[in-house]
């Protein structure tokens, strides 16, 4: 009809916001595991997952033109 399969803007904004919140939560949790719990393996995995989320948000917010 008019969307041609694209995600509506409001839904896209919600998804990007959730990705950012999840990335911050993973970052804080990863730093906590590395620093205080001494579980470096899981902490670094959480930080890597957060970086992937931030990268996805950066890619999705780049202008197309």
Backbone as JSON Lines, residues from 0, in Angstrom:
{"i":0,"aa":"X","n":[0.82,-1.17,0.0],"ca":[0.0,0.0,0.0],"c":[0.87,1.24,0.0]}
{"i":1,"aa":"X","n":[1.71,1.46,0.87],"ca":[2.56,2.62,0.87],"c":[3.87,2.33,1.55]}
{"i":2,"aa":"X","n":[3.86,1.27,2.32],"ca":[5.06,0.96,3.09],"c":[6.03,0.09,2.3]}
{"i":3,"aa":"X","n":[5.53,-0.7,1.42],"ca":[6.31,-1.63,0.59],"c":[7.28,-2.47,1.43]}
{"i":4,"aa":"X","n":[6.79,-2.99,2.56],"ca":[7.6,-3.89,3.37],"c":[8.52,-3.21,4.37]}
{"i":5,"aa":"X","n":[8.57,-1.9,4.38],"ca":[9.45,-1.2,5.31],"c":[8.81,-1.13,6.7]}
{"i":6,"aa":"X","n":[9.66,-1.04,7.69],"ca":[9.17,-0.9,9.07],"c":[8.72,0.54,9.26]}
{"i":7,"aa":"X","n":[7.52,0.75,9.8],"ca":[7.07,2.13,10.04],"c":[8.02,2.87,10.98]}
{"i":8,"aa":"X","n":[8.09,4.19,10.84],"ca":[9.04,5.01,11.6],"c":[8.88,4.87,13.11]}
{"i":9,"aa":"X","n":[7.66,4.86,13.61],"ca":[7.44,4.76,15.06],"c":[7.97,3.43,15.6]}
{"i":10,"aa":"X","n":[7.7,2.36,14.87],"ca":[8.17,1.05,15.3],"c":[9.69,0.98,15.22]}
{"i":11,"aa":"X","n":[10.26,1.58,14.2],"ca":[11.71,1.62,14.05],"c":[12.36,2.37,15.21]}
{"i":12,"aa":"X","n":[11.77,3.48,15.62],"ca":[12.31,4.25,16.74],"c":[12.25,3.44,18.03]}
{"i":13,"aa":"X","n":[11.19,2.7,18.24],"ca":[11.06,1.87,19.44],"c":[12.11,0.77,19.43]}
{"i":14,"aa":"X","n":[12.29,0.13,18.3],"ca":[13.28,-0.95,18.2],"c":[14.69,-0.41,18.45]}
{"i":15,"aa":"X","n":[15.03,0.73,17.89],"ca":[16.35,1.31,18.1],"c":[16.54,1.71,19.56]}
{"i":16,"aa":"X","n":[15.5,2.22,20.19],"ca":[15.59,2.59,21.6],"c":[15.81,1.36,22.48]}
{"i":17,"aa":"X","n":[15.11,0.29,22.18],"ca":[15.29,-0.95,22.95],"c":[16.7,-1.5,22.75]}
{"i":18,"aa":"X","n":[17.22,-1.44,21.52],"ca":[18.59,-1.89,21.26],"c":[19.61,-1.08,22.06]}
{"i":19,"aa":"X","n":[19.41,0.24,22.12],"ca":[20.33,1.08,22.89],"c":[20.26,0.76,24.38]}
{"i":20,"aa":"X","n":[19.05,0.61,24.92],"ca":[18.91,0.28,26.34],"c":[19.54,-1.08,26.66]}
{"i":21,"aa":"X","n":[19.33,-2.04,25.77],"ca":[19.93,-3.37,25.98],"c":[21.46,-3.29,25.89]}
{"i":22,"aa":"X","n":[21.97,-2.46,24.98],"ca":[23.41,-2.3,24.87],"c":[24.01,-1.68,26.12]}
{"i":23,"aa":"X","n":[23.34,-0.67,26.68],"ca":[23.82,-0.07,27.93],"c":[23.76,-1.07,29.07]}
{"i":24,"aa":"X","n":[22.68,-1.84,29.14],"ca":[22.55,-2.85,30.2],"c":[23.66,-3.91,30.07]}
{"i":25,"aa":"X","n":[23.92,-4.35,28.86],"ca":[24.98,-5.33,28.65],"c":[26.35,-4.76,29.0]}
{"i":26,"aa":"X","n":[26.57,-3.49,28.68],"ca":[27.85,-2.86,29.0],"c":[28.07,-2.78,30.51]}
{"i":27,"aa":"X","n":[27.05,-2.32,31.22],"ca":[27.16,-2.21,32.67],"c":[27.33,-3.59,33.3]}
{"i":28,"aa":"X","n":[26.54,-4.57,32.84],"ca":[26.67,-5.92,33.36],"c":[28.02,-6.54,33.05]}
{"i":29,"aa":"X","n":[28.53,-6.3,31.87],"ca":[29.85,-6.82,31.51],"c":[30.95,-6.22,32.36]}
{"i":30,"aa":"X","n":[30.89,-4.91,32.59],"ca":[31.89,-4.27,33.45],"c":[31.79,-4.77,34.89]}
{"i":31,"aa":"X","n":[30.57,-5.0,35.34],"ca":[30.37,-5.54,36.69],"c":[30.99,-6.93,36.8]}
{"i":32,"aa":"X","n":[30.75,-7.78,35.8],"ca":[31.31,-9.13,35.85],"c":[32.83,-9.12,35.79]}
{"i":33,"aa":"X","n":[33.38,-8.24,34.99],"ca":[34.84,-8.18,34.88],"c":[35.46,-7.63,36.16]}
{"i":34,"aa":"X","n":[34.87,-6.55,36.68],"ca":[35.48,-5.86,37.8],"c":[35.23,-6.47,39.17]}
{"i":35,"aa":"X","n":[33.99,-6.81,39.47],"ca":[33.67,-7.21,40.84],"c":[33.44,-8.7,40.99]}
{"i":36,"aa":"X","n":[32.9,-9.35,39.98],"ca":[32.6,-10.78,40.11],"c":[33.76,-11.66,39.64]}
{"i":37,"aa":"X","n":[34.72,-11.06,38.99],"ca":[35.9,-11.8,38.48],"c":[35.51,-12.91,37.51]}
{"i":38,"aa":"X","n":[34.5,-12.64,36.7],"ca":[34.08,-13.59,35.66],"c":[34.35,-12.93,34.32]}
{"i":39,"aa":"X","n":[35.62,-12.87,33.95],"ca":[36.05,-12.1,32.79],"c":[35.49,-12.65,31.48]}
{"i":40,"aa":"X","n":[35.4,-13.95,31.36],"ca":[34.94,-14.54,30.1],"c":[33.52,-14.07,29.76]}
{"i":41,"aa":"X","n":[32.62,-14.2,30.7],"ca":[31.24,-13.76,30.46],"c":[31.15,-12.25,30.33]}
{"i":42,"aa":"X","n":[31.96,-11.54,31.1],"ca":[31.97,-10.08,31.01],"c":[32.38,-9.59,29.64]}
{"i":43,"aa":"X","n":[33.43,-10.17,29.09],"ca":[33.88,-9.75,27.76],"c":[32.88,-10.14,26.68]}
{"i":44,"aa":"X","n":[32.21,-11.28,26.87],"ca":[31.17,-11.66,25.91],"c":[30.01,-10.67,25.94]}
{"i":45,"aa":"X","n":[29.66,-10.2,27.14],"ca":[28.59,-9.21,27.25],"c":[29.0,-7.89,26.61]}
{"i":46,"aa":"X","n":[30.25,-7.48,26.8],"ca":[30.73,-6.26,26.17],"c":[30.76,-6.39,24.65]}
{"i":47,"aa":"X","n":[31.13,-7.56,24.16],"ca":[31.14,-7.78,22.71],"c":[29.71,-7.72,22.15]}
{"i":48,"aa":"X","n":[28.76,-8.3,22.87],"ca":[27.37,-8.25,22.42],"c":[26.86,-6.8,22.41]}
{"i":49,"aa":"X","n":[27.27,-6.02,23.4],"ca":[26.87,-4.61,23.45],"c":[27.45,-3.85,22.26]}
{"i":50,"aa":"X","n":[28.69,-4.11,21.92],"ca":[29.3,-3.43,20.78],"c":[28.59,-3.8,19.47]}
{"i":51,"aa":"X","n":[28.16,-5.05,19.35],"ca":[27.41,-5.46,18.16],"c":[26.09,-4.7,18.1]}
{"i":52,"aa":"X","n":[25.42,-4.57,19.24],"ca":[24.15,-3.82,19.26],"c":[24.37,-2.36,18.88]}
{"i":53,"aa":"X","n":[25.41,-1.73,19.44],"ca":[25.69,-0.34,19.1],"c":[26.04,-0.2,17.63]}
{"i":54,"aa":"X","n":[26.76,-1.16,17.1],"ca":[27.09,-1.14,15.67],"c":[25.85,-1.26,14.8]}
{"i":55,"aa":"X","n":[24.92,-2.12,15.21],"ca":[23.68,-2.27,14.46],"c":[22.88,-0.97,14.46]}
{"i":56,"aa":"X","n":[22.82,-0.31,15.61],"ca":[22.1,0.96,15.68],"c":[22.78,2.0,14.79]}
{"i":57,"aa":"X","n":[24.1,2.03,14.8],"ca":[24.83,2.98,13.97],"c":[24.56,2.73,12.48]}
{"i":58,"aa":"X","n":[24.53,1.48,12.09],"ca":[24.28,1.14,10.69],"c":[22.85,1.51,10.3]}
{"i":59,"aa":"X","n":[21.9,1.21,11.17],"ca":[20.49,1.46,10.85],"c":[20.13,2.93,10.84]}
{"i":60,"aa":"X","n":[20.92,3.77,11.51],"ca":[20.6,5.19,11.55],"c":[21.37,6.0,10.51]}
{"i":61,"aa":"X","n":[22.23,5.37,9.73],"ca":[22.95,6.08,8.69],"c":[21.99,6.51,7.59]}
{"i":62,"aa":"X","n":[22.19,7.71,7.07],"ca":[21.34,8.15,5.96],"c":[21.61,7.31,4.7]}
{"i":63,"aa":"X","n":[20.57,7.07,3.95],"ca":[20.69,6.22,2.76],"c":[21.24,7.0,1.57]}
{"i":64,"aa":"X","n":[20.88,8.25,1.48],"ca":[21.27,9.05,0.31],"c":[22.72,9.37,0.3]}
